[in-house]
Amino acid sequence: MATIKEIAKHLGVSAGTVSKGLNGANDISESLRQTVLDTAVEMGYTPKQMRSKDCRKLCIFVENMEYETPDQFGYDIILGFRQAASQGEFSITLLPVTPAFQTEEKYDTFMLKNGFVGGFMIGFALQDDWMSQFNTTTIPTVLFDNYIRKNPAVCSIASDNLEGIDDAIVHLIHLGHRRIGLLNGSRHSCISELRRHAYIDSMTAHNLSFSEATMPYGYYVADTAKDHLDGLLSMGITALLCGNDLIASGVIEECRKRHIRVPDDLSVIGFDDIPLAAKLNPPLTTVRQYRSELGKSAFYTLTALINHVPVSRSLLRPQLIIRESTAPVKAEQ
């Protein structure tokens, strides 16, 4: 582990200048401060306060996910993380971030200058600047629904999408469905790719036909149903898996406008089991993610990384919740 004196020698500046750069003093230039921070990260410097076990700081970074009220997807994840951390030695900061913020701030130097010993990332997209930086970071980091290969400082936490999607398809098969579609979420999303592959694997395993047209990408919002439902119905599907419950809610609403009965004419399954799912008409069959437990698991995994336990992935089992939006397939006329 590098010292301030070693960093100063490497840069050819005084130890005092390095100290100012590390502590955010305003009497050195911004470019020199960034050089000090970048060099400190490169040389493996850890501030004294980050090594102390009295009160260490963790940061939850949230991008592109709603989390402020109990009916929103991210709320229980963050709550579970905070609950798990409440009896420990860590203080928690919650920070919403944008792609622009990630362009302006390097991940490692941001963590270093703010004294954070670990980070939990929620809602990040594959093309985000920080995602490429996670390949080489040495900061203990947990990613929700994303995965970085071969970096022992970074772990993925998620629900088992393969199991969840297969449970949903097996349920539909038992109801007599054979023409099953997938209305997926956004491109450039790790979770969309995982659910797409889970759909392909399950349909193949059960000898069911599918094509690119039966598994279009949309967005993780209700309005995506407007753009894709007619095309899926034109292929004769009798059941539709949706990338999340919001997409499923849009499908049910678009079916109502078209006088298509759910589940008599089309069975619909969501993913997540947010509070909205049980309130839809009809109540939504969905794959439940245990979001509070995911948050707790993220905290426990992050503390394992901090203690140099190189966890790769942590998967929680989802549960299929059967409600009234699925029914036996109609007999061919």
C-alpha positions as CSV (number, residue, x, y, z in Angstrom):
1,M,0.0,0.0,0.0
2,A,1.4,3.4,-1.1
3,T,2.1,6.2,1.3
4,I,1.6,10.0,0.8
5,K,5.4,10.4,0.6
6,E,5.7,7.7,-2.1
7,I,3.0,9.4,-4.1
8,A,4.7,12.7,-3.7
9,K,8.0,11.2,-4.9
10,H,6.4,9.6,-7.9
11,L,4.8,12.9,-8.9
12,G,7.8,15.1,-8.0
13,V,5.7,17.3,-5.7
14,S,5.7,17.8,-1.9
15,A,3.9,15.6,0.5
16,G,1.8,18.6,1.5
17,T,0.6,19.0,-2.1
18,V,-0.4,15.4,-2.2
19,S,-2.3,15.7,1.1
20,K,-4.1,18.8,-0.2
21,G,-5.1,16.9,-3.3
22,L,-6.4,13.9,-1.3
23,N,-8.3,16.1,1.1
24,G,-10.0,18.4,-1.4
25,A,-8.1,21.6,-0.5
26,N,-9.1,24.5,-2.8
27,D,-5.6,26.1,-3.0
28,I,-4.3,23.7,-5.6
29,S,-5.5,23.5,-9.2
30,E,-8.3,21.1,-10.2
31,S,-6.0,19.4,-12.7
32,L,-3.3,18.7,-10.1
33,R,-5.9,17.5,-7.6
34,Q,-7.2,15.0,-10.2
35,T,-3.6,13.9,-11.0
36,V,-3.0,13.3,-7.3
37,L,-6.2,11.2,-7.0
38,D,-5.5,9.2,-10.1
39,T,-2.0,8.4,-9.0
40,A,-3.1,7.5,-5.5
41,V,-5.6,5.0,-7.0
42,E,-3.0,3.6,-9.4
43,M,-0.5,3.1,-6.5
44,G,-3.1,1.5,-4.2
45,Y,-3.3,4.3,-1.6
46,T,-5.9,3.9,1.1
47,P,-6.7,6.9,3.5
48,K,-6.5,6.3,7.2
49,Q,-10.2,6.9,7.7
50,M,-11.0,4.2,5.1
51,R,-8.8,1.7,7.1
52,S,-10.5,2.5,10.4
53,K,-13.2,0.1,11.6
54,D,-14.9,2.7,13.8
55,C,-17.3,4.0,11.1
56,R,-16.6,3.2,7.5
57,K,-18.6,4.7,4.6
58,L,-20.5,2.8,1.9
59,C,-22.4,4.4,-1.0
60,I,-25.5,3.2,-2.8
61,F,-25.5,4.6,-6.4
62,V,-28.9,4.6,-8.1
63,E,-29.4,5.3,-11.8
64,N,-32.5,5.0,-13.9
65,M,-34.6,3.4,-11.2
66,E,-37.5,4.6,-9.0
67,Y,-36.9,4.0,-5.3
68,E,-38.6,6.7,-3.2
69,T,-41.9,5.1,-2.3
70,P,-42.9,1.6,-1.3
71,D,-44.7,0.9,-4.6
72,Q,-41.5,1.5,-6.6
73,F,-39.1,-1.3,-7.5
74,G,-36.0,0.0,-5.9
75,Y,-37.5,1.0,-2.5
76,D,-37.3,-2.5,-0.9
77,I,-33.8,-3.2,-2.3
78,I,-32.4,0.0,-0.6
79,L,-34.4,-0.6,2.5
80,G,-33.1,-4.1,2.8
81,F,-29.5,-2.9,2.4
82,R,-30.0,-0.2,5.1
83,Q,-31.6,-2.7,7.4
84,A,-28.7,-5.2,7.1
85,A,-26.2,-2.3,7.7
86,S,-28.0,-0.9,10.7
87,Q,-26.3,-3.0,13.3
88,G,-22.8,-2.7,11.8
89,E,-19.9,-0.4,11.6
90,F,-20.9,1.3,8.4
91,S,-22.6,4.6,7.5
92,I,-24.6,4.6,4.3
93,T,-24.9,7.4,1.7
94,L,-27.5,7.2,-1.1
95,L,-26.5,9.0,-4.3
96,P,-28.6,9.2,-7.5
97,V,-26.2,9.5,-10.5
98,T,-26.6,10.1,-14.2
99,P,-24.5,9.1,-17.3
100,A,-23.2,12.7,-17.3
101,F,-21.9,12.4,-13.7
102,Q,-20.1,9.2,-14.7
103,T,-18.4,11.0,-17.6
104,E,-17.2,13.8,-15.3
105,E,-16.1,11.6,-12.3
106,K,-13.9,8.5,-12.4
107,Y,-15.3,5.8,-10.1
108,D,-12.1,5.0,-8.2
109,T,-11.1,8.6,-7.6
110,F,-14.6,9.6,-6.6
111,M,-14.6,6.8,-4.0
112,L,-11.2,7.7,-2.8
113,K,-11.7,11.4,-2.3
114,N,-15.1,10.9,-0.5
115,G,-13.7,8.1,1.8
116,F,-16.1,5.4,0.6
117,V,-14.8,1.8,1.2
118,G,-17.4,0.1,-1.0
119,G,-20.2,0.7,-3.4
120,F,-23.6,-0.8,-4.4
121,M,-24.7,-0.1,-7.9
122,I,-28.4,-0.2,-8.8
123,G,-30.0,0.5,-12.3
124,F,-26.8,0.8,-14.3
125,A,-26.8,0.2,-18.1
126,L,-24.1,-1.7,-20.0
127,Q,-23.0,1.4,-21.9
128,D,-22.4,3.5,-18.8
129,D,-18.9,4.9,-18.4
130,W,-18.4,3.3,-15.0
131,M,-19.3,-0.2,-16.2
132,S,-16.0,-0.4,-18.1
133,Q,-14.1,1.0,-15.1
134,F,-15.5,-1.8,-12.9
135,N,-13.3,-4.2,-14.9
136,T,-10.2,-2.8,-13.2
137,T,-11.4,-1.2,-10.0
138,T,-9.9,-2.3,-6.7
139,I,-12.8,-0.8,-4.7
140,P,-15.2,-3.5,-3.3
141,T,-18.3,-3.1,-5.5
142,V,-21.6,-5.0,-5.8
143,L,-23.6,-4.7,-9.0
144,F,-27.4,-5.3,-9.0
145,D,-28.4,-7.1,-12.2
146,N,-25.0,-6.6,-13.9
147,Y,-21.9,-8.8,-14.0
148,I,-18.2,-8.2,-14.4
149,R,-15.9,-11.1,-15.2
150,K,-12.6,-11.8,-13.5
151,N,-12.4,-8.9,-11.1
152,P,-12.2,-10.2,-7.5
153,A,-13.2,-6.8,-6.2
154,V,-16.6,-6.9,-7.9
155,C,-19.6,-9.1,-7.4
156,S,-23.1,-9.5,-9.0
157,I,-26.3,-9.8,-7.0
158,A,-29.5,-10.8,-8.7
159,S,-32.4,-13.2,-8.8
160,D,-32.0,-16.4,-10.7
161,N,-33.6,-15.4,-14.0
162,L,-33.1,-18.8,-15.6
163,E,-35.2,-20.4,-12.9
164,G,-37.8,-17.7,-12.8
165,I,-38.4,-17.7,-16.6
166,D,-38.5,-21.4,-16.8
167,D,-41.0,-21.6,-13.9
168,A,-43.3,-19.2,-15.8
169,I,-43.0,-21.2,-19.1
170,V,-43.7,-24.5,-17.3
171,H,-46.8,-23.0,-15.8
172,L,-48.0,-21.9,-19.2
173,I,-47.2,-25.3,-20.7
174,H,-49.4,-26.9,-18.0
175,L,-52.2,-24.6,-19.1
176,G,-51.8,-25.9,-22.6
177,H,-50.0,-23.0,-24.2
178,R,-47.4,-23.6,-26.9
179,R,-47.1,-20.3,-28.6
180,I,-45.5,-18.1,-26.0
181,G,-43.8,-14.7,-26.6
182,L,-41.5,-12.5,-24.6
183,L,-41.9,-8.7,-24.6
184,N,-38.5,-7.8,-23.1
185,G,-37.1,-4.7,-21.6
186,S,-34.4,-2.4,-22.9
187,R,-31.4,-3.2,-25.1
188,H,-28.0,-2.5,-23.6
189,S,-29.3,-4.1,-20.3
190,C,-27.6,-7.1,-18.7
191,I,-30.9,-8.2,-17.2
192,S,-32.7,-8.0,-20.6
193,E,-30.1,-10.3,-22.1
194,L,-30.3,-12.7,-19.2
195,R,-34.1,-13.0,-19.6
196,R,-33.8,-13.3,-23.3
197,H,-31.4,-16.2,-23.0
198,A,-33.5,-17.8,-20.2
199,Y,-36.5,-17.7,-22.6
200,I,-34.5,-19.2,-25.4
201,D,-33.1,-22.0,-23.2
202,S,-36.5,-22.8,-21.7
203,M,-38.4,-22.8,-25.0
204,T,-35.7,-25.0,-26.5
205,A,-35.7,-27.4,-23.5
206,H,-39.5,-27.8,-23.9
207,N,-39.4,-28.2,-27.7
208,L,-41.4,-25.0,-28.3
209,S,-40.9,-22.9,-31.4
210,F,-39.8,-19.2,-31.2
211,S,-38.1,-16.6,-33.4
212,E,-36.6,-13.1,-33.1
213,A,-40.0,-11.7,-33.8
214,T,-41.5,-13.5,-30.7
215,M,-39.0,-11.8,-28.3
216,P,-38.8,-8.1,-29.2
217,Y,-36.9,-5.6,-27.1
218,G,-38.9,-2.7,-25.7
219,Y,-38.4,-0.6,-22.6
220,Y,-39.2,-1.2,-18.9
221,V,-42.3,1.0,-19.0
222,A,-46.0,0.3,-19.6
223,D,-46.1,2.3,-22.9
224,T,-43.8,-0.3,-24.6
225,A,-46.9,-2.5,-25.1
226,K,-48.3,0.0,-27.6
227,D,-45.4,-0.6,-30.0
228,H,-45.2,-4.4,-29.9
229,L,-48.5,-6.0,-28.9
230,D,-50.1,-6.1,-32.3
231,G,-47.0,-7.7,-33.9
232,L,-46.9,-10.4,-31.3
233,L,-50.6,-11.1,-31.6
234,S,-50.3,-11.4,-35.4
235,M,-48.0,-14.4,-34.8
236,G,-50.7,-16.2,-33.0
237,I,-49.2,-16.2,-29.5
238,T,-51.6,-17.3,-26.7
239,A,-49.4,-16.3,-23.8
240,L,-46.9,-13.4,-23.2
241,L,-44.1,-13.2,-20.7
242,C,-43.2,-9.6,-19.9
243,G,-39.8,-8.2,-18.9
244,N,-41.4,-6.6,-15.8
245,D,-44.7,-5.9,-14.2
246,L,-44.9,-2.4,-15.7
247,I,-44.7,-3.8,-19.2
248,A,-47.4,-6.4,-18.2
249,S,-49.7,-3.7,-16.9
250,G,-49.4,-1.9,-20.3
251,V,-50.2,-5.2,-22.1
252,I,-53.3,-5.7,-20.0
253,E,-54.4,-2.1,-20.7
254,E,-53.8,-2.4,-24.5
255,C,-55.7,-5.7,-24.6
256,R,-58.6,-3.9,-22.9
257,K,-58.6,-1.2,-25.6
258,R,-58.6,-3.9,-28.3
259,H,-61.4,-5.9,-26.6
260,I,-58.9,-8.8,-26.1
261,R,-59.8,-10.7,-22.9
262,V,-57.0,-11.4,-20.4
263,P,-56.6,-14.3,-19.6
264,D,-59.3,-15.9,-21.9
265,D,-57.7,-14.7,-25.1
266,L,-54.2,-14.0,-23.9
267,S,-52.4,-15.1,-20.8
268,V,-50.0,-12.5,-19.4
269,I,-47.1,-13.0,-16.9
270,G,-44.9,-10.2,-15.4
271,F,-41.7,-10.2,-13.5
272,D,-40.9,-8.6,-10.1
273,D,-44.2,-8.7,-8.2
274,I,-44.2,-5.0,-7.3
275,P,-47.3,-3.9,-5.3
276,L,-49.0,-2.9,-8.6
277,A,-49.2,-6.5,-9.8
278,A,-51.8,-7.6,-7.3
279,K,-54.0,-4.5,-8.0
280,L,-54.3,-5.0,-11.7
281,N,-57.5,-6.2,-13.4
282,P,-57.0,-9.1,-13.6
283,P,-54.4,-9.5,-10.8
284,L,-51.1,-10.4,-12.4
285,T,-49.4,-13.7,-12.4
286,T,-45.7,-12.8,-12.0
287,V,-42.2,-13.9,-11.0
288,R,-41.6,-12.5,-7.5
289,Q,-38.2,-11.0,-6.7
290,Y,-37.5,-10.9,-3.0
291,R,-36.2,-7.3,-3.2
292,S,-35.6,-6.7,0.5
293,E,-33.6,-9.9,0.7
294,L,-31.7,-8.8,-2.4
295,G,-30.7,-5.6,-0.6
296,K,-29.6,-7.5,2.5
297,S,-27.6,-10.0,0.4
298,A,-26.0,-7.1,-1.4
299,F,-24.8,-5.6,2.0
300,Y,-23.5,-9.0,3.2
301,T,-21.7,-9.6,-0.1
302,L,-20.2,-6.1,0.0
303,T,-18.8,-6.7,3.5
304,A,-17.4,-10.1,2.3
305,L,-15.5,-8.3,-0.5
306,I,-14.2,-5.7,1.9
307,N,-12.9,-8.6,4.0
308,H,-11.1,-10.0,0.9
309,V,-13.6,-12.8,0.2
310,P,-13.7,-12.9,-3.7
311,V,-17.4,-13.6,-4.3
312,S,-18.3,-13.7,-8.0
313,R,-22.1,-14.0,-8.1
314,S,-24.9,-14.3,-5.6
315,L,-28.3,-15.5,-6.9
316,L,-31.5,-15.5,-4.9
317,R,-34.3,-17.9,-5.9
318,P,-37.4,-16.1,-7.3
319,Q,-41.0,-17.5,-6.9
320,L,-43.8,-17.8,-9.4
321,I,-46.9,-16.1,-8.0
322,I,-50.0,-17.4,-9.8
323,R,-53.0,-15.0,-10.0
324,E,-55.8,-14.4,-12.5
325,S,-53.9,-13.2,-15.6
326,T,-53.2,-16.8,-16.7
327,A,-55.7,-19.4,-17.7
328,P,-55.9,-22.6,-19.9
329,V,-55.4,-21.9,-23.6
330,K,-58.7,-21.6,-25.6
331,A,-59.5,-24.7,-27.7
332,E,-58.9,-24.2,-31.5
333,Q,-62.1,-23.4,-33.3
